Amino acid sequence: MSDAGSEQLFLSFSLDRERCLLEACAVVEVLAQDTPLDRLPGAPPWLLGTFSHRGRLVPVIDVADHLLGRASHPRRDTRLVVVEPQDVPVALMLEGVSGLIRLDTSCCHELASVAITGALSGRVIDAEAGLLHWLEPHCLLPAAIAAGIAEGAAR
């Protein structure tokens, strides 16, 4: 978390009625949702497949399916957001991507529990528009899947 009183840039998106944030410094690139994917046989439904991005194999996680149990809606504001938590590139399919916002992180609070899932950290930012949940991308891709994808890419 940033120092108290500091401003930080975030990518804003939505998960149903929840407004969520992703640290902008974690974003490598934002792509169209219709990027062609290679399916992964036997993968969980929220793992949509993979694609090659700058010479690296990138798994695509449907965040709405993973966290809410329903597939993302193919809307104009649905995007693939490439991040690299722990040096493993991952693309997150996010709905309601509304752009970048700068927020004062001194308004950040830790909550004991989060209603959606552990991938949304206990951190929320109390902004004028209400509470904004802070997404932790490294919590979305189980280590075993990340290792399997990294191993496959090395071949």
C-alpha positions in Angstrom: 0.0 0.0 0.0 1.2 3.5 -0.7 2.2 6.0 2.0 -0.6 7.8 3.7 -1.6 11.0 1.9 -0.2 10.0 -1.4 -2.1 9.9 -4.6 -2.1 6.8 -6.8 -3.4 6.1 -10.3 -5.9 3.2 -10.7 -7.8 1.6 -13.6 -11.5 1.6 -12.6 -13.9 -1.2 -13.6 -17.1 -2.9 -12.2 -18.2 -6.3 -11.0 -22.0 -6.1 -11.1 -22.8 -3.4 -8.6 -19.3 -3.3 -7.0 -16.9 -0.6 -8.2 -13.3 -2.0 -8.3 -9.8 -0.8 -8.9 -6.6 -2.2 -10.3 -3.3 -0.3 -9.7 -2.4 1.3 -13.0 1.3 0.5 -12.5 0.4 -3.2 -12.6 -1.2 -2.8 -16.1 1.0 -3.7 -19.0 -1.6 -3.2 -21.8 -5.3 -2.9 -22.4 -6.6 -4.9 -25.3 -10.0 -5.4 -27.1 -12.1 -8.3 -25.7 -12.2 -10.0 -29.1 -8.5 -11.0 -29.0 -8.3 -14.6 -30.5 -7.7 -17.2 -27.8 -6.5 -20.8 -27.8 -8.7 -22.9 -25.6 -7.3 -25.0 -22.8 -8.8 -28.5 -22.6 -10.0 -29.3 -19.1 -9.4 -25.8 -17.8 -11.9 -24.3 -15.3 -14.6 -22.2 -17.1 -13.1 -18.9 -15.8 -9.8 -19.7 -17.6 -10.8 -18.7 -21.1 -7.6 -19.8 -22.8 -4.3 -18.3 -23.8 -2.8 -16.0 -26.4 0.7 -14.9 -27.4 1.6 -11.4 -26.2 5.0 -10.0 -27.1 6.4 -13.6 -27.4 5.0 -14.8 -24.1 2.0 -17.2 -23.5 -0.7 -15.3 -21.5 -3.6 -17.0 -19.8 -6.9 -15.1 -19.8 -9.1 -15.1 -16.7 -12.7 -14.1 -16.9 -12.9 -12.2 -13.6 -16.7 -12.1 -13.5 -16.8 -15.9 -13.9 -14.0 -16.5 -11.4 -15.4 -14.2 -8.7 -19.2 -14.2 -9.4 -19.8 -17.5 -11.2 -21.1 -15.9 -14.4 -19.4 -15.2 -17.7 -18.5 -11.6 -18.5 -20.9 -9.7 -20.7 -19.6 -8.9 -24.2 -20.1 -5.1 -23.8 -18.3 -2.2 -25.4 -16.5 -1.5 -22.1 -15.3 -5.1 -21.6 -11.5 -5.3 -22.0 -8.6 -7.7 -21.7 -6.2 -6.1 -19.2 -2.7 -7.6 -19.3 -0.9 -7.5 -15.9 2.2 -9.2 -14.6 1.8 -10.3 -11.0 4.9 -12.1 -9.8 6.5 -11.9 -13.3 3.8 -14.2 -14.8 1.7 -12.3 -17.4 -2.0 -12.7 -17.1 -4.9 -11.1 -19.0 -8.0 -10.2 -17.0 -11.3 -9.9 -18.8 -12.9 -7.0 -17.0 -16.3 -5.5 -17.5 -17.2 -1.8 -17.1 -13.7 -0.5 -17.7 -14.2 3.2 -17.3 -10.6 4.5 -17.4 -8.0 5.8 -15.1 -8.7 7.7 -11.9 -6.3 9.3 -9.4 -7.2 8.6 -5.7 -5.8 9.7 -2.4 -4.7 6.4 -0.8 -4.9 7.9 2.7 -8.6 7.1 2.4 -7.7 3.4 2.1 -9.0 1.1 4.8 -8.5 -2.6 5.6 -11.7 -4.6 6.0 -11.9 -7.9 7.9 -13.8 -9.6 5.1 -14.8 -8.8 1.6 -18.1 -10.0 0.2 -16.9 -11.1 -3.2 -13.8 -13.1 -2.7 -10.2 -13.1 -1.5 -9.0 -11.8 -4.9 -10.5 -8.5 -3.8 -8.2 -7.6 -1.0 -9.5 -6.3 2.3 -8.5 -2.9 1.0 -11.1 -0.4 0.0 -10.8 3.3 -0.8 -13.4 5.5 0.5 -14.0 8.0 -2.3 -16.7 10.5 -3.0 -18.6 8.0 -5.1 -18.5 5.4 -2.3 -16.3 2.4 -1.5 -14.0 1.1 -4.2 -12.6 -2.4 -3.9 -8.9 -3.0 -4.7 -8.3 -6.0 -6.8 -5.2 -8.1 -6.2 -4.3 -9.7 -9.5 -1.8 -12.3 -8.1 -4.7 -13.9 -6.1 -6.7 -14.7 -9.3 -4.4 -17.3 -10.9 -3.7 -20.3 -8.8 0.0 -21.1 -8.5 -0.4 -24.5 -10.1 -2.0 -23.1 -13.2 0.6 -20.3 -13.4 3.4 -22.9 -13.1 1.8 -25.1 -15.8 1.5 -22.2 -18.2 5.1 -21.0 -17.5 6.3 -24.6 -18.1 4.4 -24.9 -21.4 5.8 -21.5 -22.6 9.3 -22.7 -21.8 9.0 -25.6 -24.2 
